[in-house]
Amino acid sequence: MEDKIRAIASFNALEHDGKADVNSVVSRVVALFPEERKNLKNLIPRIREIVDEVNSLTKEEMTGIVQREFPELLSSRTKEEKKSLPDLPDVGNGGVVMRMAPSPSGPLHIGHARMAILNDEYLRRYGGKLILRIEDTNPSNIEPDAYQMIQDDLRWLGVNFTEVVIQSKRFELYYSEMRKLIEEGKAYVSTSPTEEFKSRKQQGLPVREREETPEENLERWERMLSGGYEKGEVYAVVKTDLNHPNPAIRDFIAFRIIDTPHPLEGDRYRIYPMMNFSVAIDDHFLGLTHVIRGKDHIANTEKQKYIFGYRGWKQPYYLHYGKVSIENTILKTTFIKKGIRNGDFTGWDDPRLGTLAAFRKRGFDPLAIRRYYVESGIGSVDTTFSWEIFYSFNRKIIDSRSPRHFFVSQPVSLKFDFEGTLNADIPLFPQASGNAEKGSRRYKVGKGSIMISSQDYAKLNGELVRLKDLGYFKVESSRIEYLGESINEDVQKWNPNRPLGKVPIIHWLSGNEVPFRVVKPDGTVDSGFVENDALNYIGMVHQFERYGYVNVLNEREGYFTHP
Ligand code: GLU
């Protein structure tokens, strides 16, 4: 924790000309580590010392500390950059025409959300069009439901696409554009073995067909389209420069034969465009002005440039952003698909997955995702997704609207021999939430039993404890005894190790509990009981006090949101 605080202080100092400020460091610590709030009294003097220490360091030393101890902070940007994303160049009066180009191999995940949100932010800034282009040109990797799921995911994110274009409906356009390139000698159709094509390219040498006339190549193209070849026998190639210093940019395959039936088109087409070809043709015909995509597309931009050049088209403005690594979740579509089929995952919204469907089910507010990606900017430096920062954004949004309830996991039931009735009146929302007038949970507690979690029990057996909003109690073996609403010095003598201010305050249940389970992001389940008032708020994220935020899905089960 001290190392993290030192990193937060260094980061704060870097944001403020080398001088960290104690108050901003404290609030950042609490935002990122809410469980430290109760420990603040001890922590503040230490934070003060750390801030003094850090303020005497050089900026290089501060940067070193942040990079070593808490590199995720760097993806949350400085104040200047935080203001907004950079402007795009050459935006005309009609605004921008941009696109999102996912493949329908599955629904969108938290990685895709970045491209969607950045595009949408620019559409909001400039107006114009944002096309959702579904790139379904690999029939063996299509999940038929994904066409719809992708749109649902985008709507949930608040991303306003203005039209949907499906590439498998545009094959005739791709064919006719390829024909033109062949006619102009800018492309050819080869039946040379692909190994030979590759190895000759590596040496900067052409295959035989590259040297043949457009007429000969056109003839092969027509034969390819009319079913005159078997799969693997033929492919069509766009010429680039065989001497290009980067062999990956030299002549690239634009079409090949695929016999797998297409989920929308069946076996209507056998000749499939490769991504670089269909992307270039569509980016032109859809009138794109600006394309933002990951750095991994830089070589593709270079290849696509040849098509634009041959046809005399103006290229859109490209912006390539750095990679975001997202750890501690599962994103790989093929793996997820297999897991769903095997029954290892409950579906696309299994809490272990990084899909937006899972995020939705865990109760995240899409605005937290937007804020995260806007604040991490569009730079070309690679970053790592910080769950801590993302959680802190989400917490800030949902905290004041999350009703409070008690959930006791792995409960221990303690015998309560009490003649009389205790009244509990527990606020549904904390005072500071602005929702305090929304009432409280009222319970009567009498002779019977009281439940606390086994975790608390292990620490408290034989000790004095405060049951939240009920009073002081003493836990002794299998019983719990009421001591009163307040305790005096006599009780204190009985328990000298715990000065009054240090008596733990814990959550509890008595006579108003229902069985409930919480499914965690690692797939494990916490079983226990929740107070029955919680069931009046199904479909909402709750704060289960001293436990964490939970999206209550139905009367038996919730998904853990975050601590
Ligand atoms: N469909 C491509 C992909 O999934 C995107 C193509 C592009 O952005 O140019 O990576």
Residues whose N, C-alpha, C, O or C-beta is under 5 A from the ligand:
A	BS01	LIG	A101 P102 S103 E135 V279 R293
